[in-house]
Amino acid sequence: MAVDSSRRTQHFKARTRVVVAGRDPAAQHGFVNMPAFRGSTVVYPTMDDLTHRRGRFSYGTRGTPTTEALESAWSDIAGAAGTVLVPSGLAACALALMSCLKAGDHLLVTDSVYRPTRNFCNSVLARFGVETTYYDPLIGSGIADLMKPNTKVVFTEAPGSQTFEVQDIPALSEAARARGAALIMDNTWATPFFFPPHERGVDIAVEAGTKYLGGHSDLLLGLVSANEQYWRRVRDTFDAMAMCVGPEDVYLALRGLRTMRLRLDEQERAGIEMARFLETCPEVKKVLHPALPSFEGHAIWKRDFLGASGLFSVVLHPVPQMAVAAMLDGLELFAMGYSWGGFESLIVPFDCKDYRTATKFDPGGPCLRLQIGLEDTEDLKADLEKGFARMKAAKAA
Ligand SMILES: *Cc1c(COP(=O)(O)O)cnc(C)c1O
């Protein structure tokens, strides 16, 4: 019942590919969706087959028709040689790094990286003898000056977590390739729909499927895709650790995939509308959204990205902490909580001042990160306007 991974769908347009990729009703007794296969043991008909591990699947940790369906669909969409699935986005970052590094190696990581990735580098990788240097996300081709003879990986994330610095990925790729280092990118924000990673020179791309692929805040999943050059070592590292995902989560992710493009298009539209609205609010000092012409990284975003997802930040004019709390505590639609990519709008305050090391973070006011969900934008605007009114009243009191 396996989906033939050689059945590629590259000749279709992107919107068609998310519907057909990783799915073969003729091989699924006519049912539209690939079922959730559960299993550890795979049995063999003869001793000879067992001895030679003959057959498409050999053991549950190494893949099932269900995991293979999502892997092949994702490779198709990301333009990758192969993909593996792991239990979370953070596990995907860890697997990508472990696939390329050994004791004595040096690693360059963007200062705007997702904070738990920074923690993984500073704790586990440091313990295993890998040295990490953080770089300014706006460094571009200047990254070459930070490369040492033992630099094996440049780890990038664009736009930056929380602050949305847009990086020059083709320039980073060129510098990394010239020195034989791998370029790994956390592509969770744009997804392969809005940034085709391997086409732009990324060797290994990481996606937190927890976000837009799941799309409903009800699952945790990570995907690691690689180009021809790096695929084998990603697959081998995965097999060596068996960091595999349970069948229900893979099933839900396949289900999420079918509407992912549609949701992203809507969240892009609504996100830009909300970002423009916030630019007109007197309480807002600056909107950090790559699709706004006023944003510093806009030109590079426009050159390299095909769209924007629904996550961005704002910097407020200085107000006391308790005034920010008065705004956030009473919101009706925007909930406060981590993660994003679901159907519901979220808001979180943040401050990167205390942990960035290569750059100084000084936005000049409190910062908020917003995830725009699928609610009506008029309701969302009204929710924020009422919040600003509470902020103003609290400040005056
Ligand atoms: C959320 C996130 C992750 C981690 O995903 P989890 O599934 O929550 O572990 C990694 N990178 C980025 C950019 C994220 O936003």
The ligand as a MOL file (V3000), in Angstrom:
LIG
                    3D

  0  0  0     0  0            999 V3000
M  V30 BEGIN CTAB
M  V30 COUNTS 15 15 0 0 0
M  V30 BEGIN ATOM
M  V30 1 C 8.2820 26.4820 16.9000 0
M  V30 2 C 9.5730 26.5170 16.2050 0
M  V30 3 C 10.4500 25.4470 16.2720 0
M  V30 4 C 10.1970 24.2350 17.1440 0
M  V30 5 O 9.0530 23.5360 16.8450 0
M  V30 6 P 8.4240 22.5580 17.9570 0
M  V30 7 O 7.6710 21.5710 17.1700 0
M  V30 8 O 7.5820 23.4250 18.8230 0
M  V30 9 O 9.5830 21.9570 18.6990 0
M  V30 10 C 11.6280 25.5210 15.5650 0
M  V30 11 N 11.9280 26.6040 14.8330 0
M  V30 12 C 11.0990 27.6510 14.7450 0
M  V30 13 C 11.4850 28.8060 13.8970 0
M  V30 14 C 9.8970 27.6540 15.4340 0
M  V30 15 O 9.1050 28.7140 15.3780 0
M  V30 END ATOM
M  V30 BEGIN BOND
M  V30 1 1 1 2
M  V30 2 1 2 3
M  V30 3 2 2 14
M  V30 4 1 3 4
M  V30 5 2 3 10
M  V30 6 1 4 5
M  V30 7 1 5 6
M  V30 8 2 6 7
M  V30 9 1 6 8
M  V30 10 1 6 9
M  V30 11 1 10 11
M  V30 12 2 11 12
M  V30 13 1 12 13
M  V30 14 1 12 14
M  V30 15 1 14 15
M  V30 END BOND
M  V30 END CTAB
M  END
